[in-house]
Amino acid sequence: MMSLGAIFFYIISAFILLMGILAVTTRKIFRSAIYLLGSLIGIAGLYCWLEVEFIAVVQIVVYVGRNCGSYYFLHFPHTAIR
């Protein structure tokens, strides 16, 4: 019988894999950004499961923040400083 930790690992890993596949295959940039955010948050969840919370926080702050910023400047180019 599998332990609760192994079940959590497989569920989060399947979520990360699904979000990664959807981020690559979708044609809309907003949906791709949302799927990428889901994948990165899932990776942070795995870091929490491994008990390295600092890396999980850095993962969320740096990569998720960068993704939101990149989406903002790609989707709203007319609001950029001229």
DRENDRENRO-680755 format. One record per residue: residue number from 1; x, y, z of N, C-alpha, C in turn. Coordinates in nm, 4 decimals, padded with zeros to 6 digits. Each point is the difference from the previous one (the first is absolute). Example, Ala and Ser with C-alpha at 12.3 -4.5 7.8 and 13.67 -1.06 7.14 Angstrom:
BEGIN
{1 {01.3190 -00.5690 00.7800} {-00.0890 00.1190 00.0000} {00.0900 00.1200 00.0000}}
{2 {-00.0350 00.1050 -00.0720} {00.0820 00.1190 00.0060} {-00.0770 00.1090 00.0730}}
This chain:
BEGIN
{1 {00.0842 -00.1181 00.0000} {-00.0842 00.1181 00.0000} {00.0887 00.1244 00.0000}}
{2 {-00.0398 00.0998 -00.0773} {00.0790 00.1229 -00.0106} {-00.0274 00.0903 00.1199}}
{3 {00.1037 00.0719 00.0383} {-00.0143 00.0927 00.1121} {-00.0691 00.1283 -00.0474}}
{4 {-00.0412 00.0792 00.0950} {-00.0659 00.1254 -00.0317} {00.0947 00.0953 -00.0713}}
{5 {00.1288 -00.0017 00.0371} {00.0992 00.0846 -00.0666} {00.0183 -00.0375 -00.1461}}
{6 {-00.0004 -00.1290 -00.0298} {00.0146 -00.0448 -00.1390} {-00.1221 00.0393 -00.0829}}
{7 {-00.1180 -00.0102 00.0591} {-00.1219 00.0389 -00.0713} {00.0029 00.1497 -00.0294}}
{8 {00.0418 00.0806 00.0992} {00.0113 00.1444 -00.0195} {00.1002 00.0310 -00.1115}}
{9 {00.1131 -00.0683 00.0010} {00.1016 00.0212 -00.1023} {-00.0545 -00.0287 -00.1397}}
{10 {-00.0698 -00.1109 -00.0175} {-00.0523 -00.0353 -00.1319} {-00.1097 00.0957 -00.0462}}
{11 {-00.0820 00.0460 00.0924} {-00.1059 00.0937 -00.0371} {00.0605 00.1340 -00.0439}}
{12 {00.0935 00.0523 00.0787} {00.0625 00.1269 -00.0351} {00.0813 -00.0134 -00.1292}}
{13 {00.0695 -00.1120 -00.0178} {00.0783 -00.0209 -00.1220} {-00.0897 -00.0066 -00.1234}}
{14 {-00.1145 -00.0662 00.0121} {-00.0944 -00.0059 -00.1116} {-00.0551 00.1391 -00.0308}}
{15 {-00.0264 00.0781 00.1041} {-00.0480 00.1376 -00.0185} {00.1043 00.0841 -00.0731}}
{16 {00.1258 -00.0106 00.0417} {00.1082 00.0761 -00.0641} {00.0137 -00.0407 -00.1463}}
{17 {-00.0040 -00.1291 -00.0267} {00.0116 -00.0490 -00.1367} {-00.1160 00.0476 -00.0860}}
{18 {-00.1211 -00.0062 00.0522} {-00.1171 00.0456 -00.0741} {00.0076 00.1489 -00.0302}}
{19 {00.0362 00.0793 00.0994} {00.0111 00.1445 -00.0208} {00.1103 00.0335 -00.1011}}
{20 {00.1112 -00.0728 00.0037} {00.1069 00.0225 -00.0962} {-00.0421 -00.0317 -00.1417}}
{21 {-00.0700 -00.1109 -00.0179} {-00.0483 -00.0374 -00.1337} {-00.1009 00.1021 -00.0506}}
{22 {-00.0915 00.0430 00.0870} {-00.0991 00.0993 -00.0415} {00.0654 00.1350 -00.0318}}
{23 {00.1036 00.0379 00.0749} {00.0685 00.1268 -00.0268} {00.0676 00.0000 -00.1361}}
{24 {00.0487 -00.1150 -00.0422} {00.0701 -00.0085 -00.1279} {-00.0969 -00.0124 -00.1169}}
{25 {-00.1113 -00.0671 00.0194} {-00.0884 -00.0307 -00.1122} {-00.1106 00.1026 -00.0240}}
{26 {-00.0285 00.0875 00.0953} {-00.1075 00.0964 -00.0214} {00.0460 00.1105 -00.0937}}
{27 {-00.0958 00.0603 -00.0681} {00.0326 00.1045 -00.0968} {-00.0224 00.1406 00.0568}}
{28 {-00.0654 00.0108 00.1132} {-00.0270 00.1314 00.0590} {00.1043 00.0308 00.1065}}
{29 {00.0572 00.1205 -00.0075} {00.1108 00.0352 00.0884} {-00.0454 00.0100 00.1455}}
{30 {-00.1211 00.0496 00.0246} {-00.0466 00.0128 00.1375} {-00.0158 -00.1376 00.0642}}
{31 {-00.0594 -00.0927 -00.0714} {-00.0150 -00.1358 00.0542} {00.1355 -00.0670 00.0200}}
{32 {00.0910 00.0228 -00.0918} {00.1340 -00.0564 00.0145} {00.0683 00.0540 00.1251}}
{33 {-00.0153 00.1285 00.0264} {00.0593 00.0595 00.1200} {-00.0633 -00.0575 00.1263}}
{34 {-00.1303 -00.0200 -00.0004} {-00.0685 -00.0576 00.1165} {00.0460 -00.1438 00.0223}}
{35 {00.0119 -00.0781 -00.1070} {00.0467 -00.1383 00.0147} {00.1444 -00.0049 00.0507}}
{36 {00.0827 00.0931 -00.0472} {00.1375 00.0059 00.0484} {00.0035 00.0365 00.1484}}
{37 {-00.0858 00.0910 00.0411} {-00.0097 00.0341 00.1417} {-00.0398 -00.1229 00.0823}}
{38 {-00.0961 -00.0760 -00.0500} {-00.0411 -00.1217 00.0704} {00.1131 -00.0997 00.0123}}
{39 {00.0772 -00.0135 -00.1054} {00.1145 -00.0914 00.0030} {00.1044 00.0463 00.1006}}
{40 {00.0301 00.1281 00.0025} {00.1001 00.0521 00.0929} {-00.0471 -00.0088 00.1451}}
{41 {-00.1277 00.0217 00.0231} {-00.0534 -00.0143 00.1357} {00.0012 -00.1462 00.0417}}
{42 {-00.0249 -00.0911 -00.0925} {00.0108 -00.1420 00.0302} {00.1417 -00.0401 00.0370}}
{43 {00.0980 00.0564 -00.0685} {00.1398 -00.0272 00.0336} {00.0313 00.0534 00.1393}}
{44 {-00.0543 00.1165 00.0330} {00.0180 00.0531 00.1354} {-00.0654 -00.0921 00.1032}}
{45 {-00.1117 -00.0613 -00.0360} {-00.0633 -00.0974 00.0890} {00.0889 -00.1207 00.0241}}
{46 {00.0695 -00.0452 -00.1027} {00.0946 -00.1103 00.0190} {00.1152 00.0406 00.0904}}
{47 {00.0463 00.1237 -00.0130} {00.1048 00.0483 00.0893} {-00.0482 00.0011 00.1449}}
{48 {-00.1235 00.0415 00.0219} {-00.0551 -00.0030 00.1360} {-00.0075 -00.1428 00.0516}}
{49 {-00.0374 -00.0925 -00.0868} {-00.0069 -00.1405 00.0392} {00.1386 -00.0521 00.0384}}
{50 {00.1040 00.0497 -00.0655} {00.1374 -00.0390 00.0320} {00.0573 00.0768 00.1193}}
{51 {-00.0830 00.0873 00.0577} {00.0361 00.0786 00.1184} {00.1126 00.0995 -00.0260}}
{52 {-00.0006 00.0602 -00.1164} {00.0908 00.1107 -00.0313} {-00.0874 00.1213 -00.0354}}
{53 {-00.0612 00.0552 00.1026} {-00.0975 00.1068 -00.0182} {00.0617 00.1263 -00.0584}}
{54 {00.1264 00.0284 00.0336} {00.0644 00.1201 -00.0540} {00.0061 -00.0056 -00.1523}}
{55 {00.0363 -00.1152 -00.0535} {00.0065 -00.0153 -00.1464} {-00.1400 00.0113 -00.0598}}
{56 {-00.1005 -00.0495 00.0701} {-00.1377 00.0122 -00.0489} {-00.0421 00.1460 -00.0071}}
{57 {00.0344 00.0775 00.1020} {-00.0340 00.1422 -00.0002} {00.0765 00.0732 -00.1102}}
{58 {00.1267 -00.0317 -00.0168} {00.0787 00.0618 -00.1069} {-00.0588 -00.0376 -00.1355}}
{59 {-00.0413 -00.1237 -00.0160} {-00.0635 -00.0458 -00.1242} {-00.1227 00.0847 -00.0320}}
{60 {-00.0829 00.0219 00.0984} {-00.1223 00.0760 -00.0234} {00.0314 00.1473 -00.0256}}
{61 {00.0827 00.0597 00.0830} {00.0270 00.1436 -00.0122} {00.0727 00.0320 -00.1309}}
{62 {00.1040 -00.0756 -00.0310} {00.0818 00.0324 -00.1170} {-00.0680 -00.0431 -00.1297}}
{63 {-00.0324 -00.1262 -00.0133} {-00.0483 -00.0489 -00.1285} {-00.1445 00.0363 -00.0275}}
{64 {-00.0860 -00.0097 00.0991} {-00.1396 00.0371 -00.0226} {-00.0106 00.1509 -00.0203}}
{65 {00.0762 00.0774 00.0751} {00.0014 00.1449 -00.0200} {00.0521 00.0394 -00.1364}}
{66 {00.1040 -00.0697 -00.0462} {00.0549 00.0276 -00.1328} {-00.1019 -00.0340 -00.1074}}
{67 {-00.0706 -00.1095 00.0178} {-00.0986 -00.0404 -00.0994} {-00.1134 00.1013 -00.0086}}
{68 {-00.0469 00.0491 00.1134} {-00.1057 00.1010 -00.0013} {00.0490 00.1292 -00.0636}}
{69 {00.1221 00.0402 00.0304} {00.0559 00.1206 -00.0602} {00.0187 -00.0135 -00.1493}}
{70 {00.0478 -00.1147 -00.0443} {00.0178 -00.0228 -00.1436} {-00.1329 00.0015 -00.0720}}
{71 {-00.1012 -00.0615 00.0597} {-00.1315 -00.0004 -00.0619} {-00.0536 00.1424 -00.0106}}
{72 {00.0192 00.0791 00.1046} {-00.0515 00.1366 -00.0011} {00.0609 00.0793 -00.1160}}
{73 {00.1309 -00.0101 -00.0188} {00.0631 00.0783 -00.1051} {-00.0216 -00.0595 -00.1382}}
{74 {-00.0300 -00.1285 -00.0095} {-00.0328 -00.0580 -00.1307} {-00.1440 00.0289 -00.0390}}
{75 {-00.0889 -00.0018 00.0976} {-00.1416 00.0146 -00.0308} {-00.0431 00.1463 -00.0091}}
{76 {00.0659 00.0860 00.0737} {-00.0376 00.1415 00.0009} {00.1174 00.0867 -00.0448}}
{77 {00.0395 -00.0089 -00.1265} {00.1156 00.0782 -00.0453} {-00.0279 00.1502 -00.0052}}
{78 {-00.1257 00.0372 -00.0104} {-00.0320 00.1427 -00.0069} {00.0176 00.0701 00.1336}}
{79 {00.0154 -00.0744 00.1089} {00.0170 00.0634 00.1308} {00.1481 00.0143 00.0372}}
{80 {00.0893 -00.0423 -00.0870} {00.1434 00.0098 00.0296} {00.0420 00.1463 -00.0001}}
{81 {00.1040 00.0275 00.0748} {00.0521 00.1374 00.0090} {00.0645 00.0366 -00.1331}}
{82 {-00.0344 00.1156 -00.0499} {00.0545 00.0432 -00.1306} {00.1024 00.1059 00.0180}}
